[in-house]
Amino acid sequence: KATACLQKDREALLTFYAFPAEQWPSLRTTNPIESTFGTIRHRTIRTKGCLTRDGMLHMMFKLGQCAEKTWRRVRGFKQLPKVIQGIQFIDGMDPNTMNSVAA
């Protein structure tokens, strides 16, 4: 039963290796959206009911700008255009680069 499940979901399980190896640590994170908005959530809980809708949006925007200063850049960000173009990486390596190295 477990083998059948693994075989059925093989493509989804191995999709991780279709991305550049430099980005693997970023892809392993469990919940990037939650950690991104942690600072905003922490502050907005303390001001519950004290602001208008526009005031709350302004505060959230400014908190996001302040938190953005401490964010780390995604490793392998220079590979993102290739990922967007749909280039399939093989075991985290660019197939075009692999061909030129092998030749």
Phi and psi in degrees as a GROMACS rama.xvg file:
@    title "Ramachandran Plot"
@    xaxis  label "Phi"
@    yaxis  label "Psi"
@TYPE xy
-66.8893  -38.6272  ALA-2
-63.5456  -41.8291  THR-3
-63.0371  -39.4638  ALA-4
-65.3435  -42.8979  CYS-5
-64.6343  -40.1771  LEU-6
-66.7246  -38.3624  GLN-7
-65.2708  -40.1354  LYS-8
-99.6443  18.4984  ASP-9
-55.6551  -47.1555  ARG-10
-60.2464  -45.1622  GLU-11
-65.9079  -37.965  ALA-12
-68.743  -32.9843  LEU-13
-95.5373  1.10498  LEU-14
-59.849  -30.2798  THR-15
-51.3774  -39.1263  PHE-16
-78.2869  -4.53408  TYR-17
-87.4862  3.19039  ALA-18
-108.241  158.958  PHE-19
-59.3303  142.066  PRO-20
-60.2513  -31.0451  ALA-21
-63.6509  -25.8306  GLU-22
-90.9495  -5.48526  GLN-23
-57.1789  -43.0789  TRP-24
-60.6151  -36.3347  PRO-25
-70.1292  -32.6183  SER-26
-74.828  -22.6578  LEU-27
-77.2659  -13.1518  ARG-28
-60.9908  145.774  THR-29
-81.1346  -35.7226  THR-30
-153.37  81.187  ASN-31
-65.6317  -30.8668  PRO-32
-69.4356  -42.0395  ILE-33
-63.0742  -42.9625  GLU-34
-69.8169  -30.4067  SER-35
-64.7426  -41.5239  THR-36
-96.301  10.3711  PHE-37
-59.2119  -43.5011  GLY-38
-62.9394  -43.3561  THR-39
-66.3802  -44.6185  ILE-40
-61.6667  -42.6191  ARG-41
-58.2223  -41.7822  HIS-42
-79.4174  -38.3108  ARG-43
-70.5579  -25.9943  THR-44
-64.3218  -37.1025  ILE-45
-74.3533  -20.4471  ARG-46
-107.458  20.8064  THR-47
-55.1476  125.631  LYS-48
81.0626  -0.541893  GLY-49
-96.3407  -12.4185  CYS-50
-122.906  156.52  LEU-51
-77.3282  172.446  THR-52
-59.9692  -46.674  ARG-53
-65.2793  -38.7793  ASP-54
-63.761  -40.1778  GLY-55
-65.5992  -43.1406  MET-56
-62.3423  -41.2382  LEU-57
-63.6404  -44.2062  HIS-58
-63.7787  -41.831  MET-59
-63.0817  -39.9744  MET-60
-62.6274  -46.7074  PHE-61
-66.9755  -38.4446  LYS-62
-63.5759  -39.3108  LEU-63
-63.2286  -40.6619  GLY-64
-63.7155  -41.3589  GLN-65
-67.5049  -41.8641  CYS-66
-67.1972  -31.0574  ALA-67
-60.3394  -28.3155  GLU-68
-64.7956  -26.4127  LYS-69
-98.8122  -1.4044  THR-70
-72.0022  144.883  TRP-71
-91.0548  147.383  ARG-72
-71.9963  143.54  ARG-73
-64.1186  131.366  VAL-74
-65.5358  141.118  ARG-75
74.8265  25.0485  GLY-76
-62.8944  -22.9839  PHE-77
-71.0513  -16.3599  LYS-78
-85.3018  -11.4102  GLN-79
-57.4002  -40.5776  LEU-80
-58.7303  -35.6899  PRO-81
-67.8748  -38.9106  LYS-82
-64.6165  -42.2974  VAL-83
-64.9232  -35.8272  ILE-84
-69.9711  -14.411  GLN-85
91.9931  16.6473  GLY-86
-67.5054  128.353  ILE-87
-87.5085  118.65  GLN-88
-83.9246  146.366  PHE-89
-110.342  114.403  ILE-90
51.9486  38.0344  ASP-91
82.8804  3.51467  GLY-92
-113.81  142.792  MET-93
-69.3977  122.892  ASP-94
-61.1117  -31.5312  PRO-95
-66.5508  -39.958  ASN-96
-68.986  -38.3659  THR-97
-62.3828  -39.5645  MET-98
-65.6436  -40.3456  ASN-99
-71.4686  -31.6982  SER-100
-72.4484  -38.8365  VAL-101
-70.2541  -26.9009  ALA-102
